C-alpha cells in the first residue's frame, strides 16, 4: 500500500470516528435519548468498541480495529461473563430448535 493510500485511510477512519462521536454527543446535548438508554450509549467502556468497528469498516489495516475491539471487550469482560452465564440456560432449547429447523428446511429443499 502506498503512503498516500495509507494517509487517506487514516483520514477517513478518524474523520468518520469524529463524525459519529460528534453526532452522538450532539444528540446527548439535545436530550434525544431516554436516561436509561443514554447511560449505556455514553458509557466510557463502549468507546473503544465503537471506534474499533469504525476502523474495521473504513481502514485497510484491520489491526487497529481489532486491537480497539479487544480493548473494549476487556473493559466489558464482567458484562460478557454475566451474559454468558445467563445464556447457558438457553443453549439446549436453542440447539433443539436449530436442529428441527434444519430438518424441516432440508425436507422442503428435496
NUZA-943314 format. One line per 4 residues: number of its first residue (from 1); their letters; for each residue x, y, z of C-alpha. Coordinates in Angstrom, 3 decimals. Each point is the difference from the previous one (the first is absolute). Last residue first. Layout:
BEGIN
NUM	A	X,Y,Z ~ ...
***
This chain:
BEGIN
110	XXXX	-35.755,-32.023,-1.718 ~ 0.310,3.568,1.275 ~ -3.115,-0.300,2.199 ~ 1.429,-2.965,1.927
106	XXXX	3.243,1.860,0.756 ~ -1.993,2.975,1.305 ~ -1.803,-2.219,2.494 ~ 3.165,-1.815,1.102
102	XXXX	1.988,3.211,0.317 ~ -2.847,1.637,1.931 ~ -0.158,-2.954,2.399 ~ 3.754,0.145,0.615
98	XXXX	-0.175,3.771,0.591 ~ -2.924,-0.393,2.427 ~ 1.784,-2.779,1.895 ~ 3.192,2.081,0.199
94	XXXX	-1.997,2.972,1.314 ~ -1.652,-2.131,2.684 ~ 3.375,-1.440,0.996 ~ 1.863,3.332,0.170
90	XXXX	-2.607,1.987,1.928 ~ 1.248,-0.391,3.573 ~ 3.535,0.767,-1.217 ~ -1.205,3.496,-0.923
86	XXXX	0.008,1.173,3.613 ~ 3.658,-0.878,0.632 ~ 0.895,1.363,-3.426 ~ -1.518,3.380,0.875
82	XXXX	1.770,0.255,3.390 ~ 3.352,-0.915,-1.566 ~ -0.511,2.567,-2.771 ~ -0.957,2.709,2.509
78	XXXX	3.123,-0.738,2.083 ~ 2.131,0.119,-3.152 ~ -1.350,3.357,-1.213 ~ 3.276,1.936,0.325
74	XXXX	1.790,-3.026,-1.449 ~ -2.492,0.038,-2.867 ~ 0.825,3.633,-0.709 ~ 3.729,-0.773,-0.035
70	XXXX	-0.634,-2.927,-2.366 ~ -2.133,2.248,-2.242 ~ 2.731,2.653,-0.088 ~ 2.662,-2.606,-0.873
66	XXXX	-2.187,-1.424,-2.785 ~ -0.671,3.433,-1.466 ~ 3.699,0.899,-0.029 ~ 0.903,-3.363,-1.528
62	XXXX	-2.472,0.429,-2.891 ~ 2.466,1.963,-2.133 ~ -2.230,1.005,-2.940 ~ -1.917,2.441,2.201
58	XXXX	-3.714,0.783,-0.399 ~ -2.057,-2.901,1.332 ~ 2.468,-1.427,2.494 ~ 0.924,3.526,1.133
54	XXXX	-3.651,0.865,0.639 ~ -0.566,-3.242,1.878 ~ 3.067,0.615,2.159 ~ -1.092,3.565,0.758
50	XXXX	-3.386,-1.226,1.211 ~ 1.582,-2.745,2.106 ~ 2.635,2.386,1.404 ~ -2.787,2.427,1.019
46	XXXX	-2.256,-2.559,1.684 ~ 1.843,-0.124,3.350 ~ -0.380,3.777,0.395 ~ -3.764,-0.401,0.429
42	XXXX	-1.820,2.570,-2.109 ~ -2.234,-2.472,-1.824 ~ -0.861,-2.035,3.086 ~ -0.922,2.954,2.261
38	XXXX	-1.806,1.612,-2.936 ~ -2.347,-2.980,-0.269 ~ -1.185,0.273,3.621 ~ -0.102,3.820,-0.200
34	XXXX	-2.253,0.094,-3.097 ~ 1.938,1.081,-3.088 ~ -0.717,3.197,-1.923 ~ 1.156,2.259,2.819
30	XXXX	1.302,2.634,-2.479 ~ 3.413,-0.125,1.697 ~ 0.037,-3.785,-0.399 ~ -0.975,0.262,-3.674
26	XXXX	2.943,2.372,-0.455 ~ 2.262,-2.490,1.778 ~ -1.051,-2.819,-2.325 ~ 0.374,2.187,-3.078
22	XXXX	3.505,1.098,1.026 ~ 0.955,-3.584,0.847 ~ -1.090,-1.203,-3.434 ~ 1.600,2.909,-1.866
18	XXXX	3.276,-0.312,1.925 ~ 0.190,-3.730,-0.744 ~ -0.876,0.554,-3.673 ~ 2.840,2.524,-0.279
14	XXXX	2.434,-2.242,1.865 ~ -0.683,-2.916,-2.324 ~ -0.031,2.140,-3.150 ~ 3.167,1.920,0.894
10	XXXX	1.841,-3.181,0.906 ~ -1.077,-1.733,-3.213 ~ 1.064,3.041,-2.070 ~ 3.433,-0.040,1.676
6	XXXX	0.342,-3.700,-0.740 ~ -0.924,0.605,-3.649 ~ 2.494,2.846,-0.309 ~ 2.747,-2.074,1.651
2	XX	-0.506,-2.764,-2.534 ~ -1.320,-3.429,0.859
***
